[in-house]
Each structure stands twice: as C-alpha cells, then as structure tokens.
Amino acid sequence: MGNLWLYMRKAGSVLATKDDFSVDLILHDFSASLLVEFAEKIVRSYYSGNMSAAIKDLMQKTVSEEGLVLTHLKPNDVSNSIQNVKREH
C-alpha cells in the first residue's frame, strides 16, 4: 500500500505514513434518523449488525469505485473542503 494521507482538521496538517493503523471515527452533527435507517436497512441485513464492518467495507468500495461515485454526485453534494483536500493530493 502507498502512503496513507490523513487530513487532520484540528492540527491543520496532512500526515503521511507508510504504515496502516487503526483510528477511531467520531461523527458530528449526524442525523439520528439516517443512522437508524442505515443500521436497519444496511447494517442489520448485510453486515450481521456490525456497524464498523459496514462502514469499513462501504468506504473501501467507494474509494475503489471513486469515478463511478463522482458521476452520481452533483457539484453541490461535495463540500469545498473535500475538493480542496483532493486537490492537494
């Protein structure tokens, strides 16, 4: 695997490492009803209730299919901060 790039919002810097490591993920300002719907329709049905496995798998699939995902997004769906981070790499 190549370098792993993480954008660290609080520190305002980019971290590069050759080693993969685990991180904890915290979601802020997230819709509780969307989370419940995701858990009921996706996590319970396809991931035996394992939310972490579902998020990891779906993130990996999204990254590997980035071109397909971007063709389905409207320009306003992607925030400026995500576009700016993408441009840096």
Rosetta constraint file for C-alpha pairs under 8 A:
AtomPair CA 1 CA 18 HARMONIC 7.55 0.50
AtomPair CA 2 CA 18 HARMONIC 6.43 0.50
AtomPair CA 3 CA 16 HARMONIC 5.99 0.50
AtomPair CA 3 CA 17 HARMONIC 5.41 0.50
AtomPair CA 3 CA 18 HARMONIC 4.77 0.50
AtomPair CA 3 CA 19 HARMONIC 7.59 0.50
AtomPair CA 4 CA 15 HARMONIC 7.74 0.50
AtomPair CA 4 CA 16 HARMONIC 5.50 0.50
AtomPair CA 4 CA 17 HARMONIC 5.40 0.50
AtomPair CA 4 CA 18 HARMONIC 6.29 0.50
AtomPair CA 4 CA 19 HARMONIC 7.44 0.50
AtomPair CA 4 CA 20 HARMONIC 6.96 0.50
AtomPair CA 5 CA 14 HARMONIC 6.51 0.50
AtomPair CA 5 CA 15 HARMONIC 5.64 0.50
AtomPair CA 5 CA 16 HARMONIC 4.91 0.50
AtomPair CA 5 CA 17 HARMONIC 7.11 0.50
AtomPair CA 6 CA 14 HARMONIC 5.67 0.50
AtomPair CA 6 CA 15 HARMONIC 5.31 0.50
AtomPair CA 6 CA 16 HARMONIC 6.89 0.50
AtomPair CA 7 CA 12 HARMONIC 7.40 0.50
AtomPair CA 7 CA 13 HARMONIC 6.26 0.50
AtomPair CA 7 CA 14 HARMONIC 4.83 0.50
AtomPair CA 7 CA 15 HARMONIC 6.69 0.50
AtomPair CA 7 CA 85 HARMONIC 7.48 0.50
AtomPair CA 8 CA 12 HARMONIC 5.63 0.50
AtomPair CA 8 CA 13 HARMONIC 5.57 0.50
AtomPair CA 8 CA 14 HARMONIC 6.10 0.50
AtomPair CA 8 CA 15 HARMONIC 7.40 0.50
AtomPair CA 9 CA 13 HARMONIC 7.16 0.50
AtomPair CA 30 CA 34 HARMONIC 7.88 0.50
AtomPair CA 30 CA 35 HARMONIC 7.72 0.50
AtomPair CA 31 CA 35 HARMONIC 6.35 0.50
AtomPair CA 32 CA 36 HARMONIC 6.16 0.50
AtomPair CA 33 CA 37 HARMONIC 6.07 0.50
AtomPair CA 34 CA 38 HARMONIC 6.01 0.50
AtomPair CA 35 CA 39 HARMONIC 6.08 0.50
AtomPair CA 36 CA 40 HARMONIC 6.09 0.50
AtomPair CA 37 CA 41 HARMONIC 5.90 0.50
AtomPair CA 37 CA 42 HARMONIC 7.95 0.50
AtomPair CA 38 CA 42 HARMONIC 5.36 0.50
AtomPair CA 38 CA 43 HARMONIC 6.47 0.50
AtomPair CA 39 CA 43 HARMONIC 4.61 0.50
AtomPair CA 39 CA 44 HARMONIC 5.89 0.50
AtomPair CA 39 CA 49 HARMONIC 7.26 0.50
AtomPair CA 39 CA 51 HARMONIC 7.11 0.50
AtomPair CA 40 CA 44 HARMONIC 5.41 0.50
AtomPair CA 40 CA 45 HARMONIC 7.16 0.50
AtomPair CA 41 CA 45 HARMONIC 6.10 0.50
AtomPair CA 42 CA 46 HARMONIC 5.68 0.50
AtomPair CA 42 CA 47 HARMONIC 7.21 0.50
AtomPair CA 42 CA 54 HARMONIC 7.86 0.50
AtomPair CA 43 CA 47 HARMONIC 4.89 0.50
AtomPair CA 43 CA 48 HARMONIC 6.47 0.50
AtomPair CA 43 CA 49 HARMONIC 5.04 0.50
AtomPair CA 43 CA 50 HARMONIC 6.24 0.50
AtomPair CA 43 CA 51 HARMONIC 5.84 0.50
AtomPair CA 43 CA 54 HARMONIC 6.00 0.50
AtomPair CA 44 CA 48 HARMONIC 5.09 0.50
AtomPair CA 44 CA 49 HARMONIC 4.17 0.50
AtomPair CA 44 CA 50 HARMONIC 7.36 0.50
AtomPair CA 45 CA 49 HARMONIC 7.35 0.50
AtomPair CA 46 CA 54 HARMONIC 7.99 0.50
AtomPair CA 47 CA 51 HARMONIC 7.36 0.50
AtomPair CA 47 CA 53 HARMONIC 6.77 0.50
AtomPair CA 47 CA 54 HARMONIC 5.89 0.50
AtomPair CA 50 CA 54 HARMONIC 6.33 0.50
AtomPair CA 51 CA 55 HARMONIC 6.22 0.50
AtomPair CA 52 CA 56 HARMONIC 6.14 0.50
AtomPair CA 53 CA 57 HARMONIC 5.98 0.50
AtomPair CA 54 CA 58 HARMONIC 6.01 0.50
AtomPair CA 55 CA 59 HARMONIC 5.94 0.50
AtomPair CA 56 CA 60 HARMONIC 6.16 0.50
AtomPair CA 57 CA 61 HARMONIC 6.19 0.50
AtomPair CA 58 CA 62 HARMONIC 6.02 0.50
AtomPair CA 59 CA 63 HARMONIC 6.16 0.50
AtomPair CA 60 CA 64 HARMONIC 6.21 0.50
AtomPair CA 61 CA 65 HARMONIC 6.06 0.50
AtomPair CA 62 CA 66 HARMONIC 5.67 0.50
AtomPair CA 62 CA 69 HARMONIC 6.78 0.50
AtomPair CA 65 CA 69 HARMONIC 6.30 0.50
AtomPair CA 66 CA 70 HARMONIC 6.10 0.50
AtomPair CA 67 CA 71 HARMONIC 6.41 0.50
AtomPair CA 68 CA 72 HARMONIC 6.86 0.50
AtomPair CA 69 CA 73 HARMONIC 6.70 0.50
AtomPair CA 73 CA 77 HARMONIC 5.94 0.50
AtomPair CA 73 CA 78 HARMONIC 7.36 0.50
AtomPair CA 74 CA 78 HARMONIC 7.40 0.50
AtomPair CA 78 CA 82 HARMONIC 6.60 0.50
AtomPair CA 78 CA 83 HARMONIC 6.99 0.50
AtomPair CA 79 CA 83 HARMONIC 6.53 0.50
AtomPair CA 80 CA 84 HARMONIC 6.07 0.50
AtomPair CA 81 CA 85 HARMONIC 6.25 0.50
AtomPair CA 82 CA 86 HARMONIC 6.19 0.50
AtomPair CA 83 CA 87 HARMONIC 6.25 0.50
AtomPair CA 84 CA 88 HARMONIC 6.54 0.50
AtomPair CA 85 CA 89 HARMONIC 6.99 0.50
